[in-house]
């Protein structure tokens, strides 16, 4: 498989999450933060973080754990309290989506959200204000 396929699988899966699907005003992209400058209400931007390579004791099967960050951007109008409430809703939607599709559409052996954290309460992109939280997903790929 490889990192690109795992990223594409995560993007495809997250695009089915409530608030980020085709009928909402949210979007999911890989590596492109420019969308936030267009004024979308929310965006989930998948970015590679790091990887860990190992060999499992049983069967000597190689494994790669891809750690992918999802920058979750919630637009607000200087009302951080409302943005936090929105973040609770939409972040949970993304977490639930990964739990519902742990193979990320067949691109990974298993995936799980390992952490979430608030990065910036008052991020400003142009004249737009966003709350940014980061969700880290560990996607495991096994190799022969």
C-alpha positions in Angstrom: 0.0 0.0 0.0 2.0 3.0 1.3 1.4 6.3 2.9 -0.3 7.9 -0.1 -2.9 5.1 -0.2 -3.5 5.3 3.6 -4.0 9.1 3.4 -6.4 8.7 0.5 -8.3 6.1 2.4 -8.6 8.3 5.5 -9.7 11.3 3.4 -12.4 9.2 1.6 -13.6 7.8 4.9 -13.8 11.1 6.7 -15.8 12.6 3.8 -18.6 10.4 5.0 -18.6 11.9 8.5 -21.5 14.1 9.5 -20.7 17.8 8.8 -18.0 16.8 6.3 -20.1 14.9 3.7 -21.1 16.1 0.3 -24.3 17.8 1.6 -22.7 19.9 4.3 -20.6 23.0 4.2 -17.6 21.1 5.4 -14.8 19.6 3.5 -11.9 17.0 3.9 -8.7 17.4 2.0 -5.2 16.0 2.0 -2.3 18.4 2.6 -4.1 21.6 1.4 -5.0 24.2 4.0 -5.8 26.9 1.4 -9.5 25.8 1.5 -9.9 27.6 4.8 -9.3 31.0 3.1 -12.4 30.5 1.0 -14.6 30.7 4.1 -15.8 27.1 4.5 -17.5 26.5 7.8 -15.3 23.6 8.7 -12.4 21.6 7.2 -10.5 18.5 8.1 -7.0 18.6 6.6 -5.1 15.3 6.6 -1.3 15.8 7.1 1.4 13.1 7.5 3.1 13.2 10.9 5.5 10.3 11.4 5.8 6.5 10.9 7.1 3.6 12.9 8.5 0.5 11.3 8.7 -2.8 13.2 8.7 -6.6 12.7 6.1 -8.7 14.6 7.6 -11.6 16.6 5.1 -14.1 15.3 5.5 -14.7 11.6 8.2 -12.0 11.2 5.7 -9.9 9.4 6.7 -6.3 8.9 4.4 -3.5 10.0 4.3 0.2 9.5 2.3 2.5 11.7 1.4 5.7 9.9 0.6 8.6 12.3 -1.6 11.1 10.4 -2.7 14.4 11.8 -6.1 15.7 10.9 -6.3 19.5 11.4 -9.9 20.2 12.2 -10.8 23.8 11.5 -14.0 25.2 12.9 -15.0 28.7 11.6 -16.4 31.2 14.1 -17.1 34.9 14.5 -15.1 35.7 17.6 -17.3 33.4 19.6 -14.9 30.8 20.9 -17.5 29.2 23.2 -19.7 28.4 20.2 -16.7 27.2 18.2 -15.8 24.8 21.1 -19.3 23.4 21.1 -19.2 22.9 17.4 -15.7 21.3 17.7 -17.1 18.8 20.2 -19.8 17.8 17.7 -17.7 17.6 14.6 -14.6 16.1 16.2 -16.8 13.3 17.6 -18.3 12.8 14.2 -14.8 12.2 12.8 -13.8 9.9 15.6 -16.9 7.9 15.1 -16.2 7.6 11.4 -12.7 6.2 12.0 -14.2 3.7 14.5 -16.9 2.7 11.9 -14.3 2.2 9.1 -11.1 1.0 10.8 -9.6 -0.3 7.5 -10.1 3.1 5.9 -11.9 1.5 2.9 -9.3 -1.3 2.7 -6.2 1.0 2.7 -5.0 -0.1 6.1 -5.0 -3.2 8.3 -6.4 -1.2 11.2 -6.8 2.5 12.2 -7.6 4.2 15.5 -7.7 7.7 16.8 -4.9 8.0 19.3 -5.3 11.6 20.5 -7.0 14.9 20.1 -5.7 18.3 21.2 -6.6 22.0 20.9 -3.9 23.8 18.9 -5.2 27.3 18.5 -8.3 29.0 19.8 -8.0 32.2 17.8 -6.4 31.3 14.4 -7.0 33.9 11.8 -6.8 33.2 8.1 -7.3 36.5 6.2 -10.4 38.0 8.0 -11.8 34.6 9.0 -11.5 33.2 12.5 -11.1 29.5 13.2 -10.7 27.2 16.2 -8.2 24.5 15.3 -8.0 21.1 16.9 -5.8 18.2 15.8 -6.8 14.6 15.8 -4.1 12.0 15.3 -4.9 8.7 13.6 -2.6 5.7 13.7 -3.2 3.6 10.6 -1.4 0.2 10.6 -0.2 -1.4 7.4 1.2 -4.9 7.3 3.7 -6.0 4.7 4.8 -9.5 3.6 
